[in-house]
Amino acid sequence: MKFNIDLKKIPKEVLHVTHTLEKNGFESYLVGGCVRDLVLGLEPKDWDITTNAVPEEIVKLFDKTVYENTFGTVAVCVPYETTKDAVSQGTEYMIIEVTPYRTEAEYSDFRHPDDVRFSQNLSDDLKRRDFTINALAMDSKGQVMDMFDGLKDIEKKILRTVGEAEERFQEDALRMLRAVRFSVQLNFSISHETTESILKNVDLIKKISAERIRDEFVKIIMSDSPAVGITMLQKFGILKNIIPELEEGIGCEQLGEHIYDIWNHLLHAMEHSAIKKWPLEIRLASLFHDIGKPRTRRFDQSKAGGKGKYTFYGHEVVGARMTKNILERLKFSKKEIELVEKLIRNHMFFSDTETITLSAVRRIITKVSKENIWGLMQVRECDRVGMKKKEAPYRLRKYFAMIEEALHDPISVSQLKIDGNFMMKNLGISAGPRMGWILNALLEEVLEDPSKNTIEILSEIVLKLNNLSDKELQKLGKKGKDKKEELEELEVKQLHQKHGV
């Protein structure tokens, strides 16, 4: 199969680096994931270059570089060609990693090579890479160097290690997790030999740092098919080594409205969050929201017409605590942990929409904050879809409307540019009923014509109103109050129509 690679996708800044190396007599190739993505017609996220130049030679060729590691990688900082690019990237430089051809020694810790040696041969560098689809190199003219049939594997949509799978996974056990990640990101199957080797070496994942595991786990969760990824992790035996708590839900029946066991319910809930393209915290909360159910499950014979049913009282509290421990163990940020924990802790807020009050909805908003209330509703929607139910039935839509109503700023005299203190201090108006009537009358003026809501105009109106009798002023004040209530009722009605309730 012939692949049509669009060389226009390669940024000019990247070509500047390859051309500079070549112009000075060195070999230069794009390598790894960026070549794979170009072959697949995708937009590469990172650009890596490999060369036969050693770090000291690379550093001399460019104005701004960073070289602070033992692996030979030099970060070349290339100024963006246009102001637009610089603004869009939020920086003045594009960072391009340039690494000499390397040949590596033993990996005694199953994570890092004991020694890194530079080579003059491209083949030495490519044969140490993880998968054939990542062992591709391409020169600036678009010529692909494929020494391990990576192009053939891309055509077959199969993931296969470079050389012996056993050696690759014993060099770096994280590659087992990366196999799952690439499989779900690219929709590739994993070869039989690679699968067998993962099953054989799976316990080596315990030797990998939590931070590296977290990064791969996040990429799986943020893929288009996270449920497939989590299922693969479980089948390979990886999940039991990183998040064993999730496996407690396998085969744990719920009965009642639930048609799935807890494990499958969580997978379906998370899959909905991916379909909706919701952010990481929502996906994590949907995956873990019922993780506390197996530990709180009890059978109550008195329920369900004497037949009995399972109860899970307090599972949201237990689940929030379990999730906090999991995310801390995987070194997620404090901000991410706090939000996911809060969403899980409060996901059981539902009650009968016919009896719930607006004040109760306001208490829910206070618990999770205005910023996170819609995230909580997204988790609730995932929970519902995870039961094979409609996304937003009447009860859920009613909640949407009530939340919007609770968040909506009420029409109030506080919206006026002047208040009672201003009137007393600057306009000589005494505190008392007349001041209240004047403020309500002012509100009606502003509701009719918002352009009047200035200190100067309102001050003129106040002085005129203050000349009226109590009876006349009270009548105007009541008219303003009635107008306010009428508009508020109209806004609430519009909110209900918006959500179909």
Protein Blocks (a to p, Z undefined) as FASTA:
>chain_A
ZZdddfklpcfklmmmmmmmmmnopacddehjllmmmmnopacfbdcdddfbdfklmmmm
pmbdcddbfnopacdddddfbfklmmmnopabdcddddddddddddfkomacfbdcddfb
fklmmmmpmbfklmcccdfkopacdfkommmmmmnopacdehjfklmmmmpmmlmmmmmm
mmmmnopacdfklmmmmmmmmmmmmmpcfklmmmmmmmmmmmmblmlmmmmmmmnommmm
mmmmlmmmgopafbhmbfbdfklmmmmmmmmmmmnopafklmmmmmmmmmmmmmmgccdf
kggnhnopaddehklmmmmmmmmmmmmmnopafklmmmmmmmmmmmmmpccfklpcfklm
mmmmmmnojklmmmmmmmmmmmmmmnopafblfklmmmmmmmmmmmpccddfklpmbdfk
lmmmmnopaedjklmmmmmmmmmmmmmmmmlmcfklmmmmmmmmmmpcfklmmmmmmmmm
mmmmmmmmmmmmmmmmmnoZZ
